[in-house]
Amino acid sequence: MADGAGGAVKDGRTIGGVLMDLSNITLRFGGVEAIKDISFDIREGEIRAIIGPNGAGKSSMLNVISGFYVPQEGEVWFRGARRPAMKPYQVARQGIARTFQNIALFEGMSVLDNVMTGRLTQMTAGMAAQALWLGRAEREEVANRERVEKVIDFLEIQHIRKTPVGRLPYGLKKRVELARALAAEPKLLLLDEPMAGMNVEEKEDMSRFILDVNDEFGTTIALIEHDMGVVMDLSDRVVVMDYGRKIGDGTPAEVRSNQEVIDAYLGVAHD
């Protein structure tokens, strides 16, 4: 496991010790190795990008982090403890939330109700108490709604809070999905192609919100993104994958000058 000590200050933000350490991760599907002996860490308070061409294994790595896949080899360490095989809901309860490459919302439900589902891991009252809305269930409901309303205000979606998600344009659906993930108050937020399918204005808005989440909430973020302008502007560090291997790891400046990364993905050096 990597050393969790140390820290740095970047653009007024504090980047702390290792929050998650992925050590020698190998993931196979039958005879196909989707991830081949990859190691990297995610430090507390940073924005960590995972990039690479299609089929590189990026989403598989995100699925390992979030518990959807269990690697055949390697170890996942989170907050200083080795993580055993867990179900995704158990990983979520540890403080890891995510969005998806393909929007996964309840289209017939309102924005408010969709965001409220992000609080499920915070609910401890039994079904009977929830049905009768008594005691702890009532207190939890009030506290959860207060948190959700703060997230809705933060992401500037107050005007659509009662609108069914199915009626919303694509860019706003992406923002609602981010709101649902934030409602869980994650220590680590995983974003799978948050800019995919967006126009320039929508990308600018989403970039601003990602930076604000990292800055104001102190949330550690790991994201997959194909827009290299976004990656280079937002990220503190970048790990590059190709055919399941890690071919680069470092600051945006280091990665974009790495010849193997240029050959495999970037195509040309970016000055």
C-alpha positions as CSV (number, residue, x, y, z in Angstrom):
1,M,0.0,0.0,0.0
2,A,1.2,3.5,-0.8
3,D,2.2,5.9,2.0
4,G,-0.8,8.0,3.1
5,A,1.3,10.8,4.6
6,G,2.1,14.1,3.1
7,G,0.1,16.8,1.3
8,A,0.4,19.7,-1.0
9,V,-1.4,23.0,-1.7
10,K,-2.5,23.7,-5.3
11,D,-4.5,26.7,-6.4
12,G,-5.4,27.3,-2.7
13,R,-6.7,23.7,-2.3
14,T,-5.1,21.2,0.0
15,I,-4.3,17.9,-1.5
16,G,-3.7,15.4,1.3
17,G,-2.5,11.8,1.7
18,V,-3.6,8.7,-0.2
19,L,-7.4,8.2,0.0
20,M,-7.5,5.2,-2.2
21,D,-4.7,2.9,-3.4
22,L,-5.1,0.4,-6.2
23,S,-2.3,-2.1,-6.1
24,N,-1.5,-4.5,-9.0
25,I,-5.1,-4.7,-10.2
26,T,-5.9,-7.4,-12.8
27,L,-9.4,-8.0,-14.0
28,R,-10.3,-10.8,-16.4
29,F,-13.4,-11.7,-18.3
30,G,-12.9,-15.3,-19.4
31,G,-9.6,-15.3,-21.3
32,V,-9.6,-11.5,-21.8
33,E,-7.6,-9.2,-19.5
34,A,-9.5,-5.9,-19.3
35,I,-7.0,-4.6,-16.7
36,K,-3.4,-5.8,-16.6
37,D,-1.5,-5.3,-13.3
38,I,-2.3,-1.6,-12.8
39,S,-1.3,0.4,-9.8
40,F,-2.1,4.0,-8.9
41,D,-3.5,6.1,-6.1
42,I,-6.0,8.8,-5.5
43,R,-5.1,11.5,-3.0
44,E,-7.5,13.2,-0.7
45,G,-8.9,16.5,-2.2
46,E,-7.6,16.0,-5.7
47,I,-9.2,15.7,-9.1
48,R,-7.8,12.5,-10.6
49,A,-8.5,11.8,-14.3
50,I,-8.4,8.4,-16.0
51,I,-8.0,8.7,-19.8
52,G,-7.3,6.5,-22.8
53,P,-8.8,5.3,-26.1
54,N,-12.0,3.3,-26.3
55,G,-11.5,-0.2,-25.0
56,A,-8.6,0.8,-22.7
57,G,-10.3,-0.5,-19.6
58,K,-11.2,2.9,-18.0
59,S,-14.8,2.0,-17.2
60,S,-13.8,-1.4,-15.9
61,M,-11.4,0.4,-13.5
62,L,-14.2,2.6,-12.3
63,N,-16.3,-0.4,-11.8
64,V,-13.6,-2.0,-9.7
65,I,-13.4,1.2,-7.5
66,S,-17.2,1.3,-7.1
67,G,-17.5,-2.5,-6.3
68,F,-19.3,-3.6,-9.5
69,Y,-16.3,-5.7,-10.4
70,V,-14.0,-7.7,-8.1
71,P,-10.5,-8.1,-9.6
72,Q,-9.0,-11.5,-9.7
73,E,-5.6,-10.1,-8.6
74,G,-4.5,-7.1,-6.6
75,E,-5.7,-5.1,-3.7
76,V,-8.0,-2.0,-3.1
77,W,-7.1,0.1,-0.1
78,F,-9.5,2.8,1.0
79,R,-8.9,5.3,3.9
80,G,-6.0,3.2,5.1
81,A,-7.7,-0.2,5.2
82,R,-7.6,-3.1,2.7
83,R,-11.1,-3.5,1.2
84,P,-12.5,-7.0,1.0
85,A,-14.8,-8.0,-1.8
86,M,-18.0,-5.9,-1.4
87,K,-21.3,-5.3,-3.0
88,P,-21.8,-1.9,-4.7
89,Y,-24.2,-0.8,-1.9
90,Q,-21.6,-1.7,0.7
91,V,-19.0,0.4,-1.2
92,A,-21.5,3.3,-1.3
93,R,-21.9,3.1,2.4
94,Q,-18.2,3.5,2.8
95,G,-18.5,6.9,1.1
96,I,-18.0,6.3,-2.6
97,A,-20.7,7.6,-5.1
98,R,-20.7,7.7,-8.9
99,T,-22.4,8.8,-12.0
100,F,-22.7,6.7,-15.1
101,Q,-21.6,7.0,-18.8
102,N,-25.2,6.3,-19.8
103,I,-27.6,8.4,-17.6
104,A,-29.2,6.1,-15.0
105,L,-32.1,8.1,-13.6
106,F,-35.8,7.4,-12.8
107,E,-37.4,9.2,-15.8
108,G,-40.9,9.2,-14.4
109,M,-39.9,10.7,-11.0
110,S,-39.3,14.3,-10.3
111,V,-35.8,15.8,-9.9
112,L,-36.3,16.1,-6.2
113,D,-37.3,12.5,-5.8
114,N,-34.4,11.4,-8.0
115,V,-31.9,13.3,-5.8
116,M,-33.5,12.0,-2.7
117,T,-32.6,8.4,-3.8
118,G,-29.0,9.5,-3.2
119,R,-29.8,9.6,0.5
120,L,-30.8,5.9,0.8
121,T,-27.4,5.0,2.3
122,Q,-28.0,7.5,5.1
123,M,-31.4,6.1,6.1
124,T,-31.4,3.7,9.1
125,A,-35.0,3.7,10.3
126,G,-37.0,0.5,9.7
127,M,-39.8,0.1,7.2
128,A,-42.5,0.4,9.8
129,A,-41.2,3.6,11.2
130,Q,-40.8,5.0,7.7
131,A,-44.4,4.0,6.7
132,L,-45.8,5.7,9.8
133,W,-43.3,8.6,9.6
134,L,-42.6,8.5,13.3
135,G,-39.6,9.2,15.6
136,R,-36.3,8.6,13.9
137,A,-37.9,8.2,10.5
138,E,-39.3,11.7,10.7
139,R,-36.1,13.2,11.8
140,E,-34.1,11.4,9.1
141,E,-36.6,12.5,6.4
142,V,-36.3,16.2,7.5
143,A,-32.5,16.0,7.6
144,N,-32.3,14.3,4.3
145,R,-34.6,16.8,2.6
146,E,-32.5,19.7,4.0
147,R,-29.4,18.1,2.5
148,V,-31.0,17.5,-0.8
149,E,-32.3,21.1,-1.1
150,K,-28.8,22.4,-0.4
151,V,-27.5,20.3,-3.3
152,I,-30.3,21.4,-5.6
153,D,-29.5,25.0,-4.8
154,F,-25.7,24.4,-5.2
155,L,-26.2,23.0,-8.7
156,E,-28.7,25.7,-9.6
157,I,-31.6,23.4,-10.5
158,Q,-34.2,24.9,-8.2
159,H,-36.4,25.8,-11.1
160,I,-36.8,22.1,-12.2
161,R,-37.0,20.5,-8.8
162,K,-40.6,19.2,-9.3
163,T,-40.2,18.5,-13.0
164,P,-40.2,14.8,-14.1
165,V,-36.7,13.9,-15.3
166,G,-38.0,12.5,-18.5
167,R,-39.0,16.0,-19.7
168,L,-35.5,17.4,-19.2
169,P,-32.9,18.1,-21.9
170,Y,-29.7,16.0,-21.8
171,G,-27.5,18.5,-20.1
172,L,-29.8,19.0,-17.2
173,K,-30.2,15.3,-16.7
174,K,-26.5,15.0,-16.3
175,R,-26.6,17.7,-13.7
176,V,-29.4,15.9,-11.8
177,E,-27.3,12.7,-11.8
178,L,-24.5,14.7,-10.3
179,A,-26.9,16.0,-7.7
180,R,-28.0,12.5,-6.8
181,A,-24.4,11.4,-6.3
182,L,-23.6,14.5,-4.2
183,A,-26.6,13.9,-2.0
184,A,-24.8,10.9,-0.6
185,E,-22.1,13.1,0.8
186,P,-19.3,11.0,-0.8
187,K,-15.7,11.1,0.3
188,L,-14.8,9.9,-3.2
189,L,-16.9,10.9,-6.2
190,L,-16.6,8.9,-9.5
191,L,-17.7,10.6,-12.7
192,D,-17.9,8.4,-15.8
193,E,-17.7,10.8,-18.9
194,P,-19.6,13.7,-17.3
195,M,-19.2,15.8,-20.4
196,A,-20.3,13.1,-23.0
197,G,-22.8,14.4,-25.5
198,M,-22.8,18.0,-24.2
199,N,-22.4,21.2,-26.1
200,V,-19.7,23.8,-25.3
201,E,-21.9,25.8,-22.9
202,E,-23.0,22.7,-21.0
203,K,-19.4,21.5,-20.7
204,E,-18.4,24.9,-19.3
205,D,-21.2,24.7,-16.7
206,M,-20.4,21.1,-15.7
207,S,-16.6,22.0,-15.5
208,R,-17.5,24.8,-13.1
209,F,-19.7,22.6,-11.0
210,I,-17.0,19.9,-10.7
211,L,-14.4,22.5,-9.6
212,D,-16.9,24.0,-7.1
213,V,-17.7,20.5,-5.7
214,N,-14.0,19.8,-5.2
215,D,-13.3,23.3,-3.8
216,E,-16.3,24.0,-1.6
217,F,-17.1,20.5,-0.4
218,G,-13.5,19.2,-0.4
219,T,-14.7,16.1,-2.3
220,T,-12.1,14.0,-3.9
221,I,-13.0,13.3,-7.6
222,A,-11.9,10.6,-10.0
223,L,-13.3,11.1,-13.5
224,I,-13.1,9.5,-17.0
225,E,-13.3,12.0,-19.8
226,H,-12.4,12.1,-23.5
227,D,-12.3,15.9,-23.9
228,M,-8.6,16.6,-23.4
229,G,-9.2,20.3,-22.9
230,V,-11.4,19.5,-19.9
231,V,-9.0,16.9,-18.6
232,M,-6.0,19.2,-18.8
233,D,-7.9,22.1,-17.3
234,L,-9.5,20.3,-14.4
235,S,-7.1,17.6,-13.3
236,D,-4.4,17.6,-10.7
237,R,-3.1,14.2,-11.9
238,V,-3.8,11.9,-14.9
239,V,-3.5,8.2,-15.3
240,V,-3.5,6.9,-18.9
241,M,-4.6,3.4,-19.9
242,D,-4.3,1.6,-23.2
243,Y,-5.4,-2.0,-23.8
244,G,-5.7,-2.6,-20.1
245,R,-2.2,-1.3,-19.3
246,K,-1.1,1.8,-17.6
247,I,1.1,3.8,-20.0
248,G,1.3,7.1,-18.2
249,D,0.8,8.7,-14.8
250,G,1.5,12.2,-13.6
251,T,0.5,15.9,-13.9
252,P,-1.3,17.0,-17.0
253,A,1.9,18.6,-18.3
254,E,3.9,15.4,-17.7
255,V,1.2,13.2,-19.4
256,R,0.8,15.4,-22.5
257,S,4.6,15.3,-23.1
258,N,4.9,11.5,-22.6
259,Q,5.7,10.0,-26.0
260,E,4.0,6.7,-25.3
261,V,0.8,8.5,-24.4
262,I,1.1,10.7,-27.5
263,D,1.6,7.7,-29.7
264,A,-1.3,5.7,-28.2
265,Y,-3.9,8.4,-27.6
266,L,-3.1,12.1,-27.9
267,G,-1.7,11.9,-31.4
268,V,0.3,15.1,-31.1
269,A,2.1,16.9,-28.4
270,H,0.2,19.8,-26.8
271,D,2.4,22.8,-26.0
